[in-house]
């Protein structure tokens, strides 16, 4: 009986662990386009490169306005912690002639 209880516990723990066999896509982005409606935000993450003209879209992310606001606060908090640990993040803005 003890082995059966242990097996159930192991299975419960396994359900909470990410499946390492399924691939979670990773995306690098250096460009973003945004759009919004009263019901959702759409964020298109893309790549801008000298190898092609413009921005090549990589992925669209859609979320509710409420989640967009929470996500923004989460990013702001993480940027603050990053800068406290590693120093200010410099944002480079091109000069407009």
TISESE-903205 format. One record per residue: x, y, z of N, C-alpha, C, CB in turn; residue number from 1. Coordinates in Angstrom, 2 decimals. Each point is the difference from the previous one (the first is absolute). Glycine has a CB too. Example, Ala and Ser with C-alpha at 12.3 -4.5 7.8 and 13.67 -1.06 7.14 Angstrom:
BEGIN
n_x->13.19&n_y->-5.69&n_z->7.80&ca_x->-0.89&ca_y->1.19&ca_z->0.00&c_x->0.90&c_y->1.20&c_z->0.00&cb_x->-1.89&cb_y->-1.17&cb_z->1.25&seq->1
n_x->1.54&n_y->2.22&n_z->-1.97&ca_x->0.82&ca_y->1.19&ca_z->0.06&c_x->-0.77&c_y->1.09&c_z->0.73&cb_x->1.18&cb_y->-0.63&cb_z->-2.15&seq->2
//
This chain:
BEGIN
n_x->0.82&n_y->-1.20&n_z->0.00&ca_x->-0.82&ca_y->1.20&ca_z->0.00&c_x->0.86&c_y->1.26&c_z->0.00&cb_x->-1.80&cb_y->-1.26&cb_z->1.21&seq->1
n_x->2.93&n_y->1.20&n_z->-0.52&ca_x->0.89&ca_y->1.16&ca_z->0.09&c_x->0.53&c_y->0.40&c_z->-1.38&cb_x->0.63&cb_y->-0.70&cb_z->2.33&seq->2
n_x->-0.27&n_y->-0.26&n_z->-3.17&ca_x->0.51&ca_y->0.31&ca_z->-1.34&c_x->-1.05&c_y->0.68&c_z->-0.85&cb_x->1.52&cb_y->-1.96&cb_z->0.16&seq->3
n_x->-2.78&n_y->1.55&n_z->-0.02&ca_x->-1.09&ca_y->0.61&ca_z->-0.77&c_x->-0.17&c_y->1.47&c_z->0.40&cb_x->-1.16&cb_y->-2.25&cb_z->-0.19&seq->4
n_x->1.21&n_y->2.56&n_z->1.48&ca_x->-0.11&ca_y->1.38&ca_z->0.48&c_x->1.18&c_y->0.84&c_z->-0.50&cb_x->-1.25&cb_y->-0.80&cb_z->2.04&seq->5
n_x->2.44&n_y->0.20&n_z->-2.00&ca_x->1.18&ca_y->0.70&ca_z->-0.47&c_x->-0.12&c_y->0.28&c_z->-1.49&cb_x->1.39&cb_y->-1.09&cb_z->1.78&seq->6
n_x->-1.91&n_y->0.12&n_z->-2.55&ca_x->-0.18&ca_y->0.17&ca_z->-1.45&c_x->-0.97&c_y->1.14&c_z->-0.28&cb_x->0.46&cb_y->-2.44&cb_z->-0.36&seq->7
n_x->-1.55&n_y->2.52&n_z->1.13&ca_x->-0.97&ca_y->1.09&ca_z->-0.19&c_x->0.66&c_y->1.35&c_z->0.27&cb_x->-1.88&cb_y->-1.54&cb_z->0.65&seq->8
n_x->2.69&n_y->1.62&n_z->0.39&ca_x->0.70&ca_y->1.24&ca_z->0.33&c_x->0.96&c_y->0.38&c_z->-1.11&cb_x->-0.21&cb_y->-0.52&cb_z->2.44&seq->9
n_x->0.97&n_y->-0.44&n_z->-2.94&ca_x->0.94&ca_y->0.28&ca_z->-1.09&c_x->-0.74&c_y->0.49&c_z->-1.22&cb_x->1.56&cb_y->-1.75&cb_z->0.87&seq->10
n_x->-2.70&n_y->1.14&n_z->-1.20&ca_x->-0.78&ca_y->0.43&ca_z->-1.15&c_x->-0.54&c_y->1.41&c_z->0.18&cb_x->-0.61&cb_y->-2.38&cb_z->-0.43&seq->11
n_x->0.19&n_y->2.72&n_z->1.64&ca_x->-0.49&ca_y->1.36&ca_z->0.26&c_x->1.12&c_y->1.02&c_z->-0.20&cb_x->-1.70&cb_y->-0.91&cb_z->1.62&seq->12
n_x->2.87&n_y->0.60&n_z->-1.13&ca_x->1.13&ca_y->0.90&ca_z->-0.15&c_x->0.35&c_y->0.13&c_z->-1.48&cb_x->0.88&cb_y->-0.64&cb_z->2.28&seq->13
n_x->-0.90&n_y->-0.46&n_z->-3.01&ca_x->0.35&ca_y->0.02&ca_z->-1.41&c_x->-0.95&c_y->0.88&c_z->-0.79&cb_x->0.95&cb_y->-2.30&cb_z->0.22&seq->14
n_x->-2.22&n_y->2.36&n_z->0.18&ca_x->-0.96&ca_y->0.84&ca_z->-0.72&c_x->0.34&c_y->1.47&c_z->0.12&cb_x->-1.75&cb_y->-1.72&cb_z->0.40&seq->15
n_x->2.39&n_y->2.11&n_z->0.70&ca_x->0.35&ca_y->1.40&ca_z->0.21&c_x->1.33&c_y->0.39&c_z->-0.65&cb_x->-1.26&cb_y->-0.10&cb_z->2.13&seq->16
n_x->2.00&n_y->-0.86&n_z->-2.63&ca_x->1.30&ca_y->0.26&ca_z->-0.62&c_x->-0.18&c_y->0.22&c_z->-1.49&cb_x->1.16&cb_y->-1.38&cb_z->1.76&seq->17
n_x->-0.37&n_y->2.26&n_z->-2.37&ca_x->-0.09&ca_y->0.18&ca_z->-1.45&c_x->0.44&c_y->-1.28&c_z->-0.69&cb_x->0.42&cb_y->2.48&cb_z->0.22&seq->18
n_x->-1.05&n_y->-2.77&n_z->-1.34&ca_x->0.37&ca_y->-1.16&ca_z->-0.80&c_x->1.25&c_y->0.35&c_z->-0.78&cb_x->-2.41&cb_y->-0.79&cb_z->-0.17&seq->19
n_x->3.53&n_y->0.23&n_z->0.58&ca_x->1.28&ca_y->0.33&ca_z->-0.63&c_x->0.12&c_y->-0.56&c_z->-1.41&cb_x->1.02&cb_y->0.04&cb_z->2.25&seq->20
n_x->-1.92&n_y->-0.96&n_z->-2.61&ca_x->0.03&ca_y->-0.57&ca_z->-1.35&c_x->-0.72&c_y->0.87&c_z->-1.02&cb_x->0.11&cb_y->-2.25&cb_z->1.03&seq->21
n_x->-1.00&n_y->3.13&n_z->-0.57&ca_x->-0.69&ca_y->0.88&ca_z->-0.94&c_x->0.78&c_y->1.31&c_z->-0.10&cb_x->-2.26&cb_y->-1.06&cb_z->0.55&seq->22
n_x->2.49&n_y->1.48&n_z->-1.75&ca_x->0.81&ca_y->1.21&ca_z->-0.23&c_x->-0.86&c_y->1.25&c_z->0.16&cb_x->1.50&cb_y->-1.29&cb_z->-1.56&seq->23
n_x->-1.01&n_y->2.22&n_z->2.36&ca_x->-0.61&ca_y->1.32&ca_z->0.10&c_x->0.78&c_y->0.90&c_z->-0.93&cb_x->-0.78&cb_y->-0.34&cb_z->2.43&seq->24
n_x->0.11&n_y->0.94&n_z->-3.41&ca_x->0.75&ca_y->0.83&ca_z->-0.95&c_x->0.67&c_y->1.19&c_z->0.69&cb_x->-1.60&cb_y->-0.69&cb_z->-1.79&seq->25
n_x->2.81&n_y->0.99&n_z->1.37&ca_x->0.71&ca_y->1.18&ca_z->0.47&c_x->0.07&c_y->0.98&c_z->-1.16&cb_x->1.35&cb_y->-1.33&cb_z->1.70&seq->26
n_x->-1.54&n_y->2.60&n_z->-1.37&ca_x->-0.03&ca_y->1.04&ca_z->-1.02&c_x->0.93&c_y->1.13&c_z->0.43&cb_x->-2.38&cb_y->-0.60&cb_z->-0.67&seq->27
n_x->3.25&n_y->1.03&n_z->-0.24&ca_x->0.78&ca_y->1.22&ca_z->0.23&c_x->-0.66&c_y->1.08&c_z->-0.83&cb_x->2.19&cb_y->-1.27&cb_z->0.46&seq->28
n_x->-2.29&n_y->2.46&n_z->0.11&ca_x->-0.61&ca_y->1.11&ca_z->-0.72&c_x->0.79&c_y->1.28&c_z->0.25&cb_x->-2.26&cb_y->-1.10&cb_z->0.16&seq->29
n_x->2.29&n_y->1.95&n_z->-1.15&ca_x->0.60&ca_y->1.32&ca_z->0.16&c_x->-0.90&c_y->1.07&c_z->-0.59&cb_x->2.29&cb_y->-1.03&cb_z->-0.06&seq->30
n_x->-3.53&n_y->0.64&n_z->-0.24&ca_x->-0.97&ca_y->0.95&ca_z->-0.55&c_x->-1.39&c_y->-0.40&c_z->0.47&cb_x->1.46&cb_y->0.44&cb_z->-2.04&seq->31
n_x->-2.33&n_y->0.53&n_z->2.20&ca_x->-1.36&ca_y->-0.29&ca_z->0.46&c_x->-0.98&c_y->0.95&c_z->-0.69&cb_x->0.88&cb_y->-0.81&cb_z->2.24&seq->32
n_x->-2.02&n_y->0.27&n_z->-2.60&ca_x->-1.12&ca_y->0.79&ca_z->-0.51&c_x->-1.16&c_y->-0.28&c_z->0.94&cb_x->0.81&cb_y->-0.08&cb_z->-2.44&seq->33
n_x->-1.61&n_y->1.10&n_z->2.74&ca_x->-1.13&ca_y->-0.20&ca_z->0.89&c_x->-1.29&c_y->0.50&c_z->-0.63&cb_x->1.52&cb_y->0.19&cb_z->1.97&seq->34
n_x->-2.61&n_y->-0.81&n_z->-1.58&ca_x->-1.32&ca_y->0.41&ca_z->-0.43&c_x->-0.95&c_y->-0.28&c_z->1.16&cb_x->0.50&cb_y->-0.47&cb_z->-2.46&seq->35
n_x->-1.60&n_y->1.19&n_z->2.54&ca_x->-0.93&ca_y->-0.23&ca_z->1.10&c_x->-1.42&c_y->0.28&c_z->-0.44&cb_x->1.78&cb_y->0.57&cb_z->1.63&seq->36
n_x->-2.69&n_y->-1.24&n_z->-0.97&ca_x->-1.43&ca_y->0.25&ca_z->-0.10&c_x->-0.50&c_y->0.15&c_z->1.44&cb_x->-0.27&cb_y->-1.31&cb_z->-2.23&seq->37
n_x->-1.00&n_y->1.63&n_z->2.40&ca_x->-0.51&ca_y->0.06&ca_z->1.38&c_x->0.08&c_y->-1.36&c_z->0.71&cb_x->-1.51&cb_y->1.84&cb_z->-0.71&seq->38
n_x->1.70&n_y->-2.92&n_z->-0.04&ca_x->-0.06&ca_y->-1.33&ca_z->0.58&c_x->1.33&c_y->-0.71&c_z->0.10&cb_x->-2.25&cb_y->-0.12&cb_z->-0.90&seq->39
n_x->3.27&n_y->0.57&n_z->0.13&ca_x->1.27&ca_y->-0.72&ca_z->0.05&c_x->1.15&c_y->0.86&c_z->-0.48&cb_x->-1.23&cb_y->-2.12&cb_z->-0.36&seq->40
n_x->2.42&n_y->1.71&n_z->0.78&ca_x->1.24&ca_y->0.54&ca_z->-0.51&c_x->0.62&c_y->-1.07&c_z->-0.89&cb_x->0.35&cb_y->1.49&cb_z->2.05&seq->41
n_x->0.20&n_y->-1.07&n_z->-3.16&ca_x->0.73&ca_y->-0.91&ca_z->-0.87&c_x->1.43&c_y->0.53&c_z->-0.12&cb_x->-2.11&cb_y->-0.67&cb_z->-1.29&seq->42
n_x->3.06&n_y->-0.19&n_z->1.62&ca_x->1.41&ca_y->0.36&ca_z->-0.07&c_x->0.65&c_y->-0.92&c_z->-1.01&cb_x->0.04&cb_y->0.82&cb_z->2.42&seq->43
n_x->0.53&n_y->-0.24&n_z->-3.47&ca_x->0.73&ca_y->-0.79&ca_z->-0.99&c_x->1.47&c_y->0.19&c_z->0.26&cb_x->-1.84&cb_y->0.24&cb_z->-1.73&seq->44
n_x->2.50&n_y->-1.33&n_z->2.13&ca_x->1.44&ca_y->0.03&ca_z->0.22&c_x->0.68&c_y->-0.39&c_z->-1.30&cb_x->-0.26&cb_y->-0.57&cb_z->2.47&seq->45
n_x->1.31&n_y->1.29&n_z->-2.83&ca_x->0.66&ca_y->-0.26&ca_z->-1.27&c_x->1.49&c_y->0.20&c_z->0.06&cb_x->-2.07&cb_y->0.67&cb_z->-1.12&seq->46
n_x->2.68&n_y->-0.87&n_z->-0.03&ca_x->1.43&ca_y->0.21&ca_z->-0.16&c_x->0.24&c_y->1.06&c_z->-1.06&cb_x->0.48&cb_y->-2.37&cb_z->0.69&seq->47
n_x->0.29&n_y->3.36&n_z->-0.31&ca_x->0.45&ca_y->0.99&ca_z->-0.96&c_x->1.46&c_y->-0.30&c_z->-0.31&cb_x->-1.64&cb_y->1.75&cb_z->0.85&seq->48
n_x->1.99&n_y->-1.76&n_z->-2.12&ca_x->1.36&ca_y->-0.36&ca_z->-0.39&c_x->0.39&c_y->0.71&c_z->-1.28&cb_x->-0.25&cb_y->-2.23&cb_z->1.12&seq->49
n_x->1.53&n_y->2.40&n_z->-1.32&ca_x->0.49&ca_y->0.55&ca_z->-1.26&c_x->-0.07&c_y->-1.02&c_z->-1.12&cb_x->1.49&cb_y->1.53&cb_z->1.28&seq->50
n_x->-1.72&n_y->-2.80&n_z->-0.95&ca_x->-0.08&ca_y->-1.05&ca_z->-1.01&c_x->-1.30&c_y->0.04&c_z->-0.79&cb_x->1.45&cb_y->-1.39&cb_z->1.43&seq->51
n_x->-2.45&n_y->2.08&n_z->-0.94&ca_x->-1.27&ca_y->0.15&ca_z->-0.70&c_x->-0.58&c_y->1.35&c_z->0.37&cb_x->-0.41&cb_y->-2.52&cb_z->-0.03&seq->52
n_x->-0.56&n_y->2.96&n_z->-0.76&ca_x->-0.59&ca_y->1.31&ca_z->0.23&c_x->-1.12&c_y->-0.08&c_z->1.03&cb_x->0.58&cb_y->0.66&cb_z->-2.34&seq->53
n_x->-0.60&n_y->0.29&n_z->3.23&ca_x->-1.08&ca_y->0.06&ca_z->0.98&c_x->0.14&c_y->-0.99&c_z->1.13&cb_x->-1.44&cb_y->0.77&cb_z->-1.81&seq->54
n_x->0.31&n_y->-1.11&n_z->2.39&ca_x->-0.05&ca_y->-0.91&ca_z->1.13&c_x->-0.68&c_y->-1.29&c_z->-0.43&cb_x->-0.06&cb_y->1.93&cb_z->1.64&seq->55
n_x->0.70&n_y->-3.05&n_z->-1.34&ca_x->-0.58&ca_y->-1.31&ca_z->-0.31&c_x->-0.74&c_y->-0.46&c_z->1.25&cb_x->1.82&cb_y->-0.58&cb_z->-1.70&seq->56
n_x->-3.18&n_y->0.45&n_z->1.63&ca_x->-0.74&ca_y->-0.47&ca_z->1.17&c_x->0.40&c_y->-1.42&c_z->0.38&cb_x->-1.91&cb_y->1.48&cb_z->-0.65&seq->57
n_x->2.00&n_y->-1.72&n_z->1.96&ca_x->0.37&ca_y->-1.32&ca_z->0.51&c_x->-1.18&c_y->-0.65&c_z->0.72&cb_x->2.40&cb_y->0.75&cb_z->0.23&seq->58
n_x->-3.11&n_y->0.04&n_z->0.60&ca_x->-1.12&ca_y->-0.55&ca_z->0.77&c_x->-0.96&c_y->1.12&c_z->0.38&cb_x->1.47&cb_y->-1.86&cb_z->0.89&seq->59
n_x->-2.76&n_y->1.53&n_z->-0.86&ca_x->-1.01&ca_y->0.92&ca_z->0.51&c_x->-0.41&c_y->-0.46&c_z->1.39&cb_x->-0.83&cb_y->0.53&cb_z->-2.34&seq->60
n_x->0.71&n_y->0.42&n_z->3.26&ca_x->-0.45&ca_y->-0.30&ca_z->1.36&c_x->-1.23&c_y->0.86&c_z->0.24&cb_x->2.37&cb_y->-0.59&cb_z->0.84&seq->61
n_x->-3.46&n_y->-0.05&n_z->-0.45&ca_x->-1.23&ca_y->0.73&ca_z->0.30&c_x->-0.34&c_y->-0.19&c_z->1.47&cb_x->-0.84&cb_y->-0.29&cb_z->-2.37&seq->62
n_x->0.32&n_y->1.36&n_z->2.99&ca_x->-0.38&ca_y->-0.07&ca_z->1.40&c_x->-1.07&c_y->1.05&c_z->0.30&cb_x->2.30&cb_y->-0.84&cb_z->0.62&seq->63
n_x->-3.01&n_y->0.61&n_z->0.48&ca_x->-1.01&ca_y->0.96&ca_z->0.44&c_x->0.69&c_y->1.27&c_z->0.48&cb_x->-1.58&cb_y->-1.87&cb_z->0.65&seq->64
n_x->0.86&n_y->3.00&n_z->-0.66&ca_x->0.59&ca_y->1.23&ca_z->0.54&c_x->0.43&c_y->-0.16&c_z->1.46&cb_x->-1.42&cb_y->1.30&cb_z->-1.59&seq->65
n_x->0.66&n_y->-2.06&n_z->2.37&ca_x->0.34&ca_y->-0.21&ca_z->1.40&c_x->1.32&c_y->-0.74&c_z->0.14&cb_x->-2.43&cb_y->-0.02&cb_z->0.58&seq->66
n_x->2.59&n_y->-1.05&n_z->-1.36&ca_x->1.25&ca_y->-0.75&ca_z->0.07&c_x->1.16&c_y->0.82&c_z->-0.55&cb_x->-1.29&cb_y->-2.15&cb_z->-0.21&seq->67
n_x->1.03&n_y->2.95&n_z->-0.84&ca_x->1.05&ca_y->0.85&ca_z->-0.56&c_x->0.54&c_y->0.95&c_z->1.07&cb_x->-1.08&cb_y->-0.14&cb_z->-2.29&seq->68
n_x->0.17&n_y->0.69&n_z->3.10&ca_x->0.43&ca_y->0.90&ca_z->1.07&c_x->0.79&c_y->-0.74&c_z->1.07&cb_x->-2.02&cb_y->1.43&cb_z->-0.44&seq->69
n_x->1.57&n_y->-2.61&n_z->0.84&ca_x->0.73&ca_y->-0.81&ca_z->0.98&c_x->1.37&c_y->-0.40&c_z->-0.55&cb_x->-2.17&cb_y->-0.85&cb_z->0.92&seq->70
n_x->2.22&n_y->0.47&n_z->-2.19&ca_x->1.25&ca_y->-0.40&ca_z->-0.64&c_x->0.99&c_y->1.17&c_z->-0.03&cb_x->-1.26&cb_y->-1.68&cb_z->-1.41&seq->71
n_x->0.75&n_y->2.87&n_z->1.11&ca_x->0.84&ca_y->1.20&ca_z->0.00&c_x->0.59&c_y->0.25&c_z->1.39&cb_x->-1.41&cb_y->0.98&cb_z->-1.86&seq->72
n_x->0.59&n_y->-1.10&n_z->2.89&ca_x->0.48&ca_y->0.20&ca_z->1.37&c_x->1.05&c_y->-1.04&c_z->0.36&cb_x->-2.21&cb_y->0.98&cb_z->0.64&seq->73
n_x->2.01&n_y->-2.21&n_z->-1.06&ca_x->0.96&ca_y->-1.06&ca_z->0.25&c_x->1.34&c_y->0.31&c_z->-0.68&cb_x->-1.88&cb_y->-1.66&cb_z->0.18&seq->74
n_x->1.83&n_y->2.10&n_z->-1.43&ca_x->1.24&ca_y->0.36&ca_z->-0.71&c_x->0.69&c_y->1.18&c_z->0.68&cb_x->-1.00&cb_y->-0.83&cb_z->-2.15&seq->75
n_x->0.23&n_y->1.84&n_z->2.54&ca_x->0.59&ca_y->1.17&ca_z->0.66&c_x->0.69&c_y->-0.40&c_z->1.31&cb_x->-1.77&cb_y->1.45&cb_z->-1.03&seq->76
n_x->1.13&n_y->-2.32&n_z->1.79&ca_x->0.62&ca_y->-0.47&ca_z->1.26&c_x->1.28&c_y->-0.77&c_z->-0.27&cb_x->-2.27&cb_y->-0.11&cb_z->1.05&seq->77
n_x->2.26&n_y->-0.73&n_z->-2.08&ca_x->1.19&ca_y->-0.78&ca_z->-0.32&c_x->1.12&c_y->0.88&c_z->-0.55&cb_x->-1.46&cb_y->-1.96&cb_z->-0.45&seq->78
n_x->1.13&n_y->2.98&n_z->-0.32&ca_x->1.01&ca_y->0.93&ca_z->-0.50&c_x->0.63&c_y->0.75&c_z->1.17&cb_x->-1.25&cb_y->0.23&cb_z->-2.19&seq->79
n_x->0.41&n_y->0.19&n_z->3.14&ca_x->0.52&ca_y->0.69&ca_z->1.19&c_x->0.98&c_y->-0.89&c_z->0.76&cb_x->-2.15&cb_y->1.32&cb_z->0.17&seq->80
n_x->1.78&n_y->-2.59&n_z->0.05&ca_x->0.89&ca_y->-0.92&ca_z->0.71&c_x->1.28&c_y->-0.24&c_z->-0.79&cb_x->-2.00&cb_y->-1.09&cb_z->1.06&seq->81
n_x->1.90&n_y->0.98&n_z->-2.38&ca_x->1.17&ca_y->-0.20&ca_z->-0.85&c_x->0.96&c_y->1.17&c_z->0.14&cb_x->-1.38&cb_y->-1.35&cb_z->-1.62&seq->82
n_x->0.83&n_y->2.57&n_z->1.54&ca_x->0.85&ca_y->1.20&ca_z->0.08&c_x->0.61&c_y->0.16&c_z->1.39&cb_x->-1.42&cb_y->1.08&cb_z->-1.74&seq->83
n_x->0.71&n_y->-1.47&n_z->2.78&ca_x->0.58&ca_y->0.06&ca_z->1.35&c_x->1.19&c_y->-0.96&c_z->0.11&cb_x->-2.25&cb_y->0.62&cb_z->0.95&seq->84
n_x->2.16&n_y->-1.74&n_z->-1.63&ca_x->1.05&ca_y->-1.01&ca_z->0.08&c_x->1.14&c_y->0.26&c_z->-0.98&cb_x->-1.73&cb_y->-1.63&cb_z->0.71&seq->85
n_x->1.42&n_y->2.06&n_z->-1.94&ca_x->1.01&ca_y->0.11&ca_z->-1.06&c_x->0.27&c_y->1.41&c_z->-0.48&cb_x->-0.68&cb_y->-2.24&cb_z->-0.68&seq->86
n_x->-0.10&n_y->3.21&n_z->1.10&ca_x->0.17&ca_y->1.37&ca_z->-0.46&c_x->-1.05&c_y->0.37&c_z->-1.03&cb_x->2.44&cb_y->-0.18&cb_z->0.44&seq->87
n_x->-2.50&n_y->1.47&n_z->-0.71&ca_x->-1.02&ca_y->0.55&ca_z->-0.90&c_x->0.11&c_y->-0.60&c_z->-1.40&cb_x->0.01&cb_y->2.12&cb_z->1.33&seq->88
n_x->-1.16&n_y->-2.41&n_z->-1.90&ca_x->-0.07&ca_y->-0.45&ca_z->-1.39&c_x->-0.04&c_y->1.25&c_z->-0.87&cb_x->-1.22&cb_y->-2.19&cb_z->0.61&seq->89
n_x->2.20&n_y->2.32&n_z->-1.48&ca_x->0.05&ca_y->1.14&ca_z->-0.91&c_x->-0.85&c_y->-0.29&c_z->-1.23&cb_x->2.31&cb_y->0.62&cb_z->0.82&seq->90
n_x->-3.19&n_y->0.30&n_z->-1.16&ca_x->-0.83&ca_y->-0.14&ca_z->-1.19&c_x->0.57&c_y->0.94&c_z->-1.05&cb_x->-2.07&cb_y->-0.62&cb_z->1.34&seq->91
n_x->2.44&n_y->0.04&n_z->-2.45&ca_x->0.60&ca_y->0.80&ca_z->-1.08&c_x->-1.08&c_y->0.45&c_z->-0.96&cb_x->2.15&cb_y->-1.26&cb_z->0.20&seq->92
n_x->-2.21&n_y->2.56&n_z->-0.41&ca_x->-1.00&ca_y->0.55&ca_z->-0.92&c_x->0.75&c_y->0.66&c_z->-1.16&cb_x->-1.71&cb_y->0.38&cb_z->1.88&seq->93
n_x->1.34&n_y->-0.75&n_z->-3.09&ca_x->0.70&ca_y->0.60&ca_z->-1.14&c_x->-0.31&c_y->1.49&c_z->-0.10&cb_x->-0.09&cb_y->-2.20&cb_z->-1.20&seq->94
n_x->1.08&n_y->2.95&n_z->0.76&ca_x->-0.19&ca_y->1.43&ca_z->-0.20&c_x->-0.78&c_y->0.24&c_z->-1.29&cb_x->2.13&cb_y->0.51&cb_z->1.25&seq->95
n_x->-3.08&n_y->0.41&n_z->-1.17&ca_x->-0.79&ca_y->0.34&ca_z->-1.18&c_x->0.57&c_y->1.29&c_z->-0.57&cb_x->-2.10&cb_y->-1.14&cb_z->0.92&seq->96
n_x->2.45&n_y->1.12&n_z->-2.19&ca_x->0.57&ca_y->1.20&ca_z->-0.66&c_x->-1.08&c_y->0.86&c_z->-0.57&cb_x->2.06&cb_y->-1.25&cb_z->-0.52&seq->97
//
